[in-house]
Amino acid sequence: MLALASSRPYLRIGLIFVPLLFVIWASYTFYNNDQYAVVNLLGSGSSTNTHAGSGADFPSGITVPGDNEEYVAICFTAKNESLNLPESFTHHYHHVGIRRFYIMDDGSDPPLSTYKYPIPREHITFVYYPPEQHHEHNNQLFLNDECHRLFGDKHTWMAHFDVDEYLEIVRRNETLISILKDLESDPRVGQLSVNWQVHNSNGKDVRQPSIRKGYTSCIDDDPASGGANSRNKHVKSIVRNDRFLDSSNGQNHPHTFFLKNGSITVGEDGREFTTGIEEWPMPTPFRWPITRNRLTLHHYNIKSRAEYEEKMLRSQHIEAGKTTWKFFEDENAVPAWECKEMASYNP
């Protein structure tokens, strides 16, 4: 064979270039299909919980399909949050698939609509409320109701989050849409409430380049109490719009909403919960035992010392009670654990 190859030069060339072309083809195919293969690694019905260490198991650049039908939207109540909105937009656009954001601007100066953001502008709707238009003692509840009044009929579901709350879809064989579609099959369900995972200041004194990468210390769930004594028992909610009644008539928190037609509030497992009714009337803002098998709402509520000081200045009409250094110190005093899953996401 060697003699034959040496006597026929074109065979020598073929023996060299055919394997080379195969290597190039194989490399190109692997590179272009690697992300798809990893995304679908758990796609065949697996229910593996990848929350712990999820960033180590999956490539950080994965993005999910966009919700181009705008089946679900996110409504943020925000004031002077121009430095925090870009990363929140980036995360929820690329890793949750949200294609409609409503910014209920609570008198920002300058208005939040005057800034540039890292996602296509057509996916963001701004509504500006001047400072003199504050409503009673908690403007956030009023603006949640306004968001539903103005836009509720355009979507099946609406998430009411703060800018410092980041939703994580834990299982890579699910999307937010698939979870909501599953819940929608039960006609009783009017609201999905997701447990917090509160992050502390991580010992930082100044603003970090990235919230997700800069704050990787989370407060404990207090497993001895099943979560009853942890701030992580708090929830925030994604409401089915045709069941939404209101948020500001009677309750004094933005965590859950009054519903129509006897609809129920469920956790990620699809089960109704009534924990905390001794402290709050229904709908309760608390859910325990705390679970994060499908969804986690990462709450970066204090961040660095400098950012917390900024938050105290802007929170007068948005939040109640989180305006003292005692709250900052208490939050950092809670037993904590390292939580790096959100740090793995790019962009």
N, C-alpha and C positions, 0 to 999 in steps of 0.2 A: 504493500500500500504506500509506503514511504517512497519507494522507487517510482511508482506510478505518479505520485504527487509531484516528485521532483522533475519528472519528464514532462509534465503537463502544468505549466505555470498557472493556468486559470483554476485548476483544482486546488493549488496551494492557496490562491487568493480566497477561494470559496471556503476552504477549511478554516481560514482565519476570520473571515467576515461574517459567516453565518452564525457562529456562536456569539460573536460580538453583537450582531443585530438582535439575537434572542435576549441577551442580557439587557440591552437598551429597552426592548419591548416589555420585558418582565418588570423592570424598574419603573417604567412609565405607568404600567397597569397597577402596580402595587401602590405607587404614590397617589394616583388619582382615585383609587378605591379604598385606600386605607381608612379614611375618615368614615366612609359609609359602613365599612365592615365593623369598625369599633362601635359606632352608634347602634348597630343592630346586634351587638354581641349579646344583649339581654332581650332581644326583640321577639323571641319565640316563646312567649308566655311566661317567662321567668319572672318571679316576684322577689328577686334578691334585693335586699335593702343595701344600697350602695352609699348611704349617707355618710357613714364614717369613712374618711379617707377617699371620698369619691374622686378628688382631684388626682390621686395617684393611679386610679384605675382607668381613667378616660382622658383623652387628649383635651387640653384646655381650650382649644380653638373651636370646639363644636358649637354650632348654632342650630336652632330648631326652625322648622318651617314657620313662616309668618302667617298670622291669622288675618288673611286678606279680606275675609268676609266680616271682620270685626265682630265676631261672635261674643267676645269679651273685651272690655276696656278697663283702663285704670284711671281712677280719679284721684288726683293729689290736691290737697289743700296746702298752699305754700306761701311763705312770705320771706323775701330776701334770700332765696335759696339758689341763687344763680351759680354758686360754686359747687353745690351738691347735686343739682339736677342732671348735669351731663353724665355722670357715672350711672345714676339710676336709669336714665333713658337708655344708655348703652346696654346695661345688663338686661333689662326687661324686653328690649327690642330684639336683641340677639339670642338670649338664652331662655326667654319665656315665650317669645313670638308675638308680643303685643304690637298692634299696629294702630291703636288709638289711645292717646294720652290726653286727659283733660286736666289742665292746670287752673285751679280756682285760686287766682292770685289775690291774696288778702292784703292789698294795699302796698305791694313792694315798691321801693324807690331806688332805681327806676323800675318800671314794670318788667316782669320776667320775660315778656314777649319781645323785649328789645335786644336780647342776647342771642348769640349763635350757639347751636347745639349740634352734637355729633351724629344725629340721626336725621333722616329726611324730614324737612319742615312740615310736609303735608300730613304727617302722622300726629301732629301736636295741635291741640285746640286750647287757646288761652281765653280765660274770662277774668276780667279785671274788676275788682271791687275797691273803690276808693276808701281811704282810712275812715272817713266820716260815716261809712255805711256799716259799721260794726253792729252785730246783732247780739244784744244782751251780754252775757258774761262768757259765752263760749262760741266764738264765730265758726269754729270748725264744724259743729253740728249743723248750723245754718247752711254752711257752704256744701256740706254733704247732701242736704235736702235739695239745694239749688242745682247741684250737679245732676241729681236724678230727675228733677223737674225739667231741666233743659235738654238732657241727652238720654234719659233712661229708655225712651222708645226706640232708640237706634241700635240697641244691643240686647242680647239675651241676658248677659251677666255683666255686673259692674263691680270691680274691686275698689274699695275705699281704703287706701294706704297713705302713710306719711312718706315723705321723700326719703327718709332715713330707714325705710323698711324695704328689704329686698327679698323677693320670693324665689325660693329654690325648688325646682322639681327634682325630687330625690331619685326616683327610678328612671333610668335612661330608656326604658321601654314605654314610658308614658309622657304625655304632654299635659299642659293645663287644660287644653280643649278636651282631650280624651277623658280626663278626670271629671270635668264639668258635664260632659255628655253622659257619662255613666250616672252621675247624680241626677241628672235631668229625667232619667227613666223612671224615677220615683216621683210621682206627682205631688207628694207631700212636701218635698224639699224646697225651701225658699232661700236658704242661706248656707254657705260653706264657711266655717270659721277655722282659721289656721293658727296653731300655736306659735308664739314667739320663740326665738332663740336670741336672747339679749347678749350683746357684746359690750364689754367694758372699755375703758380708755387705753388698755394695753400699755399703761405706763407712759403714754405719749403726752408731751406738753404742747406740741404745735401740730398744725394740720399736716396730714400725710398726703403724698401724691395720689394714692388710691385708698378709698375707704375699704374695699374688699380685701386688699392685700396688706393694709396697714393695721387692721384691728382684728387679730386672730385669737383673742382671748374671750371666752364665753362664760357667763355665769351658770352656776350649777342648777340642775332641776330639782335638787333636794329630794332624791329618790326615797328617802326614809318616810316622807310624807306623801309620796306618790305625786309630788309636784304641787300639793296644796299650799306649801309655804314658799314657793318660788315665784318670782315675777314672770317666769316663762309660762305660767298658767294663763297669762293674758292671751287673747286672740285678736286678730283682725279679720274682717269678713269680705267675702265675695258674694254679692246679693243677686238673686234672680230678679230682674227688673220688674216683671209683672207681678211680683209678690211684695215689692218694697212698699212700706207704708210711710214711715218717716223715722228720723233719728233724734229730733229735738224736742218732741213733746212728751216730757215725762222723765226720760233718762238723762244722765249727766256724763255720758262717755261716748266715744266714737267707735267702740269696738264691735258692737253688734247693732242690729236695726230691728224696729218693729215691722212685723210682716202681716200681710193680708190673708184672709181665707183659712185661718188656722194652720198656716204653713209652719214647718219645723226648721230648726237650726241644727246642722249636723257638723261633725268633725270630718277629718280626712277618711275615716273608716265608713262614712255614710250613716253613722248612728247618731241619734239625737242625744244631746247632753244637757243636763240641768245643774251641773256643779256650780256652786257659788251663789245660789239663790238666797242663802241666808244673809249674804252681804249685799246683794243687788237683786232687785226684782228682775223678772224675765224681760227682755233677753239678757242673759248673764254675759259679762265680759270675760269669764274664766272657764277654762276647760282643763280638767285633769281626770285621770292620769294623763300626763303630757305624752303625746306621740308625735313622731316626725318620720313616719315610714314612707309617706308619699310626698308630703309638702312641708317646707319649713319657711317661716317668715323671719329672716334675720333682721334684728332690730339694733341699729347702730345709734342708740339714743343719746349717748354722751360724747363719744369720740374723744378727741384730745381736750386738754384743759382750755386751750385757746378757743376751740370750736364750741365748747360748752358755754363759755362766756358769751360768745356771739348768739348762741341759742337762747340764753336767758333774756337777751335784749329784744329778740324778735318774737318771743313766745307769749306775749301778754294776752292776746286775744285768741290764740290757737290752742294752747295747752294750759292745763290747770295743775299747779303744784310743782312742776319741774322747773322751778326758777330759783333754787337755792344751792349753795355749795354743799350743804348737808346731803342733798340728794346725790350729787356727784360722788362725794366721799362714800356714802352708803353703798352705792352701786359698785364701787371698786373694792369694797370690803367683803363682798359676797364671795364664797369659794368659787373658783373658776377653773376651767380646763382649756387646753389648746384646741382650737377649732379652725382648721385651715382649708376646709372645703371650698369656701367662697373665694379664697385667694387663688384658686386654680383657674378661675374663669378669665378667658381672654376673647374678645376685647372686654 
